[in-house]
Amino acid sequence: LKLEMPTVNLDREVTILATVPVVVQSLKSCAVTWQKLISRVLEEQLKKVPEGNGALAEIDLWREKYAALSALTEQIKLPELQKVLEILQEAEPEFTGDLQILLSDLKKHHMEARDSAKFLSTLERHLKNLSTGTGVDVISNTIPSLLNGLRLVWIMSRCYNKDERMVPFLERISWDVSARVRRVVDLQTLFKQDIAAAKKKITEGKNTLEQWKKSYFTTCLHVEESGSKRYWKFDVKHLFEKTDYMVLICQDLYDIFQVTEELYNVFIPELTTVTENPKAIDELRREVNIIISPMEELTFDPFSTETARDWAFVMEEFREDVVVEIVKQIFVQNLKDPPRYKNHPPVAGAISWSRSLSQRLQHTIERFQEEEELLASERGKEVKQMYLQVVKKMEEYEVQKYHQWRERTEHMLPLLLKDTLLTVTSATEEPVTTKKGVCFTLNFSPEIPEIIIETKYMEQLGLSVPEMARYMALQEDKYLRYTSKLKAMLDRYHKLMEMMNEAEIKLLDHYVQELWRILKSGHKRLTWKSVGIGEFILQCTQTIGNLELLVHQIHNISEDINSKLQSIESTNLFKFPHSKNGDKHLGAKEFFDYIKCEQEKEVEQLVRKYSAIPQFLIEVERRVASTNSGKSPTLASYYAYWENRIYQALTQLIVKNLQVFNATVLANVPLLQIEVVLSASEITLQPNASEIEKMTVQSIQDCVEVTKHFLRWMHGTCIECPPQHTKADEVVTFSFYSDVSQSPLIIEQALLITQNVNELLASLSKYLNQWKRYDLLWKSDREAVLDRLAAEKPACVIFDEQLQFYMKVAQEVTQQPLIKDEQFIRLQLAPLASAVQENAKSWVMSLGKLLNNLVREELFSLQDEIHVG
């Protein structure tokens, strides 16, 4: 495809060369040659069609076109050829007109080939996967990805955005899909494989075909949603006609293998259990092979729509041959537990099932009778004989089932109707120890509704039924209504009993006993033949409703009492003073006095809440016993229940507050201040450790003694015990203190607090040991030391060392931290530091005074010597 260049010299300017006749004539001759070559190449390329039916052939075609047209286009772009065209355009413009049109066509077709090859190449990987990929990948990934790629080509390409290009390409892809399925579902090898492998390949082929169609319609929807106005409105019937037919054929093939598998897996094992004759099993295998053998010897392509009639005949023959075997197998296999239609009862369902199988057999024989040749054949005679045997067994089966049911129904139904309405059971597997554990359950045998539905279906089957069973069937709605209302009533009863605790059950014992009296009539007297069932249900429902109302009222009152108890239990009895930044912390005594003062404020509120509780209980008494005395015998156990709840709440109040106090002791937040002082030549706390321990113990005791303000109730009442006067004119009040104070939890917590405070004080004492290095300042006998110095009359340098030492001590103390925070205590060390400084300065003054006296004596002695001399 090489364009030959002219032999003339073209080095001069275009305008000059255009005036030279010899040059122009030579260039025109070349141009004519080019025109013929380009026209021939374009004509050849436009006539080319894909070599093959698949989509890859079309991609290859566009690549060939692009390669051929690129060879010419690249030559035309050469500078020498462009100069030839410029010279001819300058010399004879009319001559170059046709050539320019041809070059324009070449450019257009070249761009079209480039565009098509480029966009279709994006699909090549998916098309190759369609041919060689694994089944799962092709179905789940390749086909959807291929269609999505086609959607992008449709939107972006300038050539494949028209029906006339896209439809033929889709048809080629459809051919690729069907070709893959033909390779996978190869009838030449399919029937030589085991059944599981064959079914797997057929399923893969069917799923591939269905995925192709599904992905196509999904892509159609995406094209519309993309906003493009060029929708896919192609001829779907034409596009999927062949692949849809292949789906049907795959299903037929699957059914063939499914039936074969059933014959092998179900019928043959059954024969194995009843006979030891292997020949019978081999004979059955041979029969099965005869049934499927026509499939292995097909002389036509079953996947072709043109041979649809041939395939239909093969399938019809297969179904006729196999149906008698299958029906017989199904019947024998399911005799003991036949499959039933939805809502069918066991016996009538079994009879219906047997009759449906018989009808299927009858339909088969009727088809044989229409084809006299089939019935007259040896195979036809065998089928007919087998049919008669199976039908006879089915009839015997139906008669046996019916008579067994009738006899049992006539015997059992009278007995079932003598059952009482209810039975009494335990709510748990444990023995019934409380009234709450007693459950009433519906005593309606499931056999009764089963007899009713059996009766209905037996009559539909044209079979006679016992009169009592017919009567029960007519009364079905009434029994359904009774059982529904009884279940609802019992649910309300059990829910009500579950709502009540043991204290409430004792409180309402009279009401519960009355309810039980009514329920027990359904347990001991009323049967399903009784006429008073409706009145019984109404009476039970009303009694339960009244008790429910009373229980709800009591629960509302209980919630109010619980609210008071929760408020008491959550009260803070240890309110601590919190100093702001820069404020001085309270001393130990002030700290514990503050806590006690705050506790006294809270006690008044607590007692007010506690005193309100009896009024709530009197309200319960009014509703339950119709009195308001606060000492009703009916409520004696209920008063005791709440008194115990109060004890628990008070115990929790004290335990929780002591836990808070303990946590405060251990926390690293200083709340009180203790001064460290020098007293009687000893470093000590002020107040001392013993006093602090006593304050702590007293604070714990104050907390526990809060319960002294909560007076106990008189026995069997909710009335507070009045003060009792003893013989010694002492007044004794009965409070919760005596019980709460003995609680092991409280005792344990009190000991823990005391132990932690003692450990803290010991730690502080250990910290103060570092100040004992200054002991000599106050423990030395200053008079004796000074007298010894005076007697020794040491040199001044000795006094200087002593003075430097004490001055250093005074200076050193000023650099020591004057505050020590540990847990909830702040040590104030300033008094101790001041005392140390004062002692050091006192030593300095004493030494200075001694030195002064000694110097003065020496001075006077020197004067005397001078005067004497």
Secondary structure, DSSP 4 states (H G I P E B T S, - for coil): -PPPPPSS---S-HHHHTT-HHHHHHHHHHHHHHHHHHHHHHHHHHH---SSSSHHHHHHHHHHHHHHHHHHHHHHTSHHHHHHHHHHHHH-TTTHHHHHHHHHHHHHHHHHHHHHHHHHHTTHHHHHHHHHS-HHHIIIIIHHHHHHHHHHHHHH-SSSSSHHHHHHHHHHHHHHHHHHHHHHS-HHHHTTS-HHHHHHHHHHHHHHHHHHHHHHHHHHHHHHHTT-S------HHHHHHHHHHHHHHHHHHHHHHHHHHHIIIIIHHHHHHH---HHHHHHHHHHHHHHHHHHHT-SS-TT-GGGHHHHHHHHHHHHHHHHHHHHHHHHHHTSSS----TT--HHHHHHHHHHHHHHHHHHHHHHHHHSHHHHHSHHHHHHHHHHHHHHHHHHHHHHHHHHHHHHHHHHHHHHHHTSBSEEEEESSSS---SGGGEEEEE---THHHHHHHHHHHHHHTT----HHHHHHHHTHHHHHHHHHHHHHHHHHHHHHHHHS-HHHHHHTHHHHHHHHHHHHHHHHT-BTT-S-HHHHHHHHHHHHHHHHHHHHHHHHHHHHHHHHHHHHHT----PPP-PPTTPPPEEHHHHHHHHHHHHHHHHHHHHHHHHTHHHHHHHHHHHHHS--SS--GGGHHHHHHHHHHHHHHHHHHHHHHHHHHHHHHHSS---EEEEEEEETTEEEEES-HHHHHHHHHHHHHHHHGGGGGSBPBPTTSSSBPPPEE-TTS-EE--BTHHHHTT-HHHHHHHHHHHHHHHHHHHHHHHHHGGGGGGTHHHHS-HHHHHHHHHHH---HHHHHHHHHHHHHHHHHHHTS-SEEEETTEEEE-HHHHHHHHHHHHHHHHHHHHHHHHHHHHHHHHHHHHHHH-
